């Protein structure tokens, strides 16, 4: 009789230990789940909103994004859902967009040694095979979730071997060059925060990216078009003088990612 309670206690301890191990195994990926809401502005005037959410699952992540812009000359809405691996590699992306009243859908997915980009607009469908790259980011205009994923991959791979899938017209894939600048500062929900500062370059267009300690997107500035994405509650503290790259970093590139006032995909 005395051995029975002891055996039960041992089994209970073993079951509890197994449960804890299972929970802890999920924590690293769960900790990387992120979300955010942003104001879209042009030359300091709000013209829209953007949001994203990245949810962690045992097999990887689901990333969703919603962007709405309404301004003179541009009425733009996108809704994106994509699946990423546990290493944030592209699995499958589906984008629905409305650009000045015209509907566009885009899908992207790896297929053997390539990425197939399928664009449908105005009753026509175009399928474009693109070279496959492990660290490729599907990057529609003004998508904060895509920029957040880019920052995560950049931190994990020392800013190297990054590519942008550009869902415009038939689609293309472009290398991303990242230059790291000295940290700046700001406040998030009135609390002081360090803002890492990078400049990304894609196809000759620069984007300034500011990210928090966990590589979460805080702000993105598209200087050529005067647009900016700013996370709700974040205020960048202007530096006393223009930031300079750290002593050992490469010179900054003079252009950046694919955020333009044009739509993410257009008909022919």
C-alpha positions, -999 to +999 in steps of 0.1 A: +000+000+000+029+024+008+043+019-027+012+028-046+011+065-036+048+068-043+044+053-078+015+077-085+036+106-074+065+095-097+041+093-126+026+127-118+061+143-116+071+126-149+039+139-166+044+174-153+080+174-165+070+162-200+043+189-201+069+216-191+093+204-217+066+205-244+057+241-234+093+252-233+099+238-268+073+261-281+085+293-264+113+303-288+090+305-318+061+320-298+084+347-285+091+358-321+054+364-328+048+402-334+021+426-344+018+463-349-004+492-362+010+521-381+001+555-395+009+561-432+018+597-440+031+617-469+051+649-462+038+647-426+001+644-435-017+612-427-030+594-458-037+559-444-032+531-420-013+498-420-012+468-396+003+433-394+003+403-372+028+374-372+015+343-353+037+314-344+028+278-349+048+246-344+055+244-381+063+281-386+044+313-389+014+329-404+018+366-413-011+388-422-011+425-432-037+451-441-029+485-457-053+513-466-043+545-483-068+571-496-053+603-511-055+623-543-044+601-571-041+569-550-068+548-535-049+517-524-059+487-503-040+454-498-047+424-478-019+398-475-017+363-459+015+343-460+030+312-444+066+312-434+089+285-421+102+284-386+133+303-400+110+329-416+116+315-451+088+321-476+063+293-479+032+307-497+018+342-501-015+354-513-022+391-518-055+408-527-053+445-537-075+473-551-056+501-568-078+531-579-107+508-584-089+479-602-086+446-585-054+426-585-044+393-569-009+379-565+004+346-552+039+335-547+053+301-536+086+282-540+085+255-567+115+233-570+145+256-577+123+287-584+096+309-570+064+311-590+047+345-590+012+346-604-005+379-610-042+383-621-056+417-631-082+429-656-090+393-666-054+384-675-031+361-655+007+361-658+029+335-642+066+346-637+093+321-626+118+339-604+152+326-591+148+310-557+166+326-527+164+313-492+162+348-477+136+363-500+109+386-487+076+392-505+075+430-503+044+449-514+043+487-510+037+500-475+035+465-459+048+467-423+047+429-419+071+424-448+095+450-434+093+434-400+102+400-415+131+417-434+145+431-402+143+396-385+161+379-414+187+407-415+195+403-378+198+365-382+220+366-413+242+397-407+224+418-433+235+395-461+220+375-490+186+393-487+162+395-516+129+413-523+101+398-544+085+428-560+049+422-570+046+449-596+035+442-632+048+407-640+070+407-609+107+406-602+132+397-575+159+422-565+189+421-541+186+441-509+216+460-496+215+470-460+238+496-443+238+500-406+240+534-389+245+545-353+216+538-330+191+566-324+165+570-296+128+575-292+098+567-271+073+539-275+041+544-255+060+572-236+088+548-226+124+553-238+136+529-265+167+525-285+160+527-323+184+507-345+189+526-378+194+509-412+192+520-448+179+494-472+184+497-510+163+479-536+165+487-573+178+522-565+153+534-540+163+541-504+143+533-473+153+542-438+143+516-412+142+520-375+137+489-353+135+481-316+157+459-294+138+428-307+141+439-343+105+450-344+097+476-370+092+511-354+093+534-384+101+533-422+107+563-443+106+564-481+124+596-488+120+597-526+082+597-523+079+614-490+060+586-474+065+572-439+052+543-418+052+551-380+041+526-354+013+539-332+028+552-300+064+556-314+082+590-316+117+592-330+139+616-311+157+638-337+195+634-334+216+665-328+231+659-363+227+635-391+236+599-381+268+584-393+276+547-399+296+529-372+333+530-378+335+495-392+304+494-413+303+496-451+293+530-466+255+533-468+238+525-501+220+553-517+187+535-524+162+511-508+133+487-507+103+486-529+080+510-512+066+535-537+033+552-543+027+528-571+005+497-565+021+464-555+010+448-588-004+463-619-020+450-651-003+451-684 
